[in-house]
Amino acid sequence: LSEALDQSRAPILEALQKFVDNGVTQFTTPGHKSGRSIDEYTASVLGQSTFARDIPELTGVEDRHMTVEVTQEAQDLAAQVHHADGVMFSSNGSSLSVHVALMTIANRGDKVIFARNFHRSVAAAIILTEVTPVWLQPPVDTEMNVQHGPTVESVREIIAKHPDAKALMLTSPDYYGFTSDIRGIAEVCHEHDVVLMVDAAWGPHFPFHPELPASEMECGADIAVGSIHKTLNGLQQASILKYAGPRVDPNRAKLAFGLYESTSASMLVFGSIDGDRRLMAMRGEELWGNALRQSRRIRASLAGIQGIRAVGREVLERPGVFDQDETKLVLDFSGLGITGVQAADFLATECRITVELAEQRHIMALITAADDDRTADRLIEGLRLLASWATEHGGTPPPAGVPPLADLQTEVVLSPRDAMFGRVRSVPLEDAPGQIIAECVSPYPPGIPLLIPGERITPPMIDFIHAIQDMRIPVPDTVDSSLKTLRVVA
Ligand SMILES: Cc1ncc(COP(=O)(O)O)c(C=O)c1O
């Protein structure tokens, strides 16, 4: 890409503003025609100006000739800051970017290795593309009871076992902000001509501050996903797909993208990606410097609050962990004898504070460029109140008998697509062990499937499902949302 790109420009925002200024009379979609026909109630909730800028890509942001030059220019600017040869904007979240990434790289039946701690959008991509999956189980961090990423050595071993694998896909950073040694893993993959795909949904801000982990593209990933709506200023569903180097065919990426993306992508969403990229290119280091400062300040304040511990750099000693994104503030409540879910409930109901993730032991408070002294102080105060409430009243202890993650390892016994769409039946939860599951079961957050179609159900999984029900952790993707029954292969 040319060095001459002007990062102070935002082509999509400029085109949106031009459209508004031109006072165009539309005989096009969307039917609200810049919000002319919405009622006052809708306008008062969603904002009249939201509708005024909700215009079509063609005949709105672009010209009638469908050259899509404005979007392309914005994507080229994004590619430069993300160290990619090419970037594509998604208005259907990183789920779409993940589906496109896999379809860009692999054909039906191709063997692809997946680090099994993936988000459920990866399970969907496997079902849609009909690749043949091979699981790589990252080591379990028994202290945190989570799987971070695979070690370089385990990648070397699994490629030796499956020399015909086309690609390897892993998630880095994980939901807790820990990254894998992407550079080391990329070297091993490329030695064996295996494409490295990285679901970096939680790390699109990495290029903007030297004290954040190195981004996956800088470390040699071939194709990667970043959720602009997760840690940056994108509107919900704003995501990017990035690729670089000789192992990815840009034409195939474009075609695959065309299969999945809406033909009416939201220019509000694309505009937010464009505006965020402009801001980050110009002031990213200052903004993320502040986010890091706030996160460190909250961590330091915990020295004065008994029973709450911030998970920190001690995790870097553990297998598979290479670096930490400190803006993901992971707090452990075991010292107070309460679960992360109870902590999150207290913060929400008593302090009007919401957090990104809550599970058995931890919460993760997401700190971004939007935080300042006031928001950080509110969280510190909320944590103080929580600690005194838990000390005084005592929480309900975490449920007993929850199987550790190490006992929940899975094995694929049938093609995920055949399992999902073949002959199925419904069985009571208690009768499910030994059966092959025909749906995803993904406790949310973090949305890592306990089971994906084609995997064998084991007794500890049923105990785990009971435990997450006790903790009121939602499982949004099962057919029977009460989880009294599971959908299995007939
Ligand atoms: C690791 C990971 N990948 C992909 C996704 C999908 O992202 P989206 O919600 O933008 O579709 C998520 C969502 O939480 C995620 O955590």
The ligand as a MOL file (V3000), in Angstrom:
LIG
                    3D

  0  0  0     0  0            999 V3000
M  V30 BEGIN CTAB
M  V30 COUNTS 16 16 0 0 0
M  V30 BEGIN ATOM
M  V30 1 C -13.6160 -14.6870 19.9780 0
M  V30 2 C -14.8590 -14.2270 19.2730 0
M  V30 3 N -14.9360 -14.3740 17.9300 0
M  V30 4 C -16.0210 -13.9760 17.2340 0
M  V30 5 C -17.0940 -13.4020 17.8720 0
M  V30 6 C -18.2930 -12.9930 17.0650 0
M  V30 7 O -18.4040 -11.6150 17.0890 0
M  V30 8 P -19.7280 -10.8060 16.7430 0
M  V30 9 O -20.5330 -10.7730 18.0060 0
M  V30 10 O -19.1960 -9.4770 16.3360 0
M  V30 11 O -20.4390 -11.4860 15.6370 0
M  V30 12 C -17.0670 -13.2310 19.2770 0
M  V30 13 C -18.1990 -12.6290 19.9890 0
M  V30 14 O -18.2690 -12.5450 21.1730 0
M  V30 15 C -15.9090 -13.6660 19.9890 0
M  V30 16 O -15.8230 -13.5460 21.3330 0
M  V30 END ATOM
M  V30 BEGIN BOND
M  V30 1 1 1 2
M  V30 2 1 2 3
M  V30 3 2 2 15
M  V30 4 2 3 4
M  V30 5 1 4 5
M  V30 6 1 5 6
M  V30 7 2 5 12
M  V30 8 1 6 7
M  V30 9 1 7 8
M  V30 10 2 8 9
M  V30 11 1 8 10
M  V30 12 1 8 11
M  V30 13 1 12 13
M  V30 14 1 12 15
M  V30 15 2 13 14
M  V30 16 1 15 16
M  V30 END BOND
M  V30 END CTAB
M  END
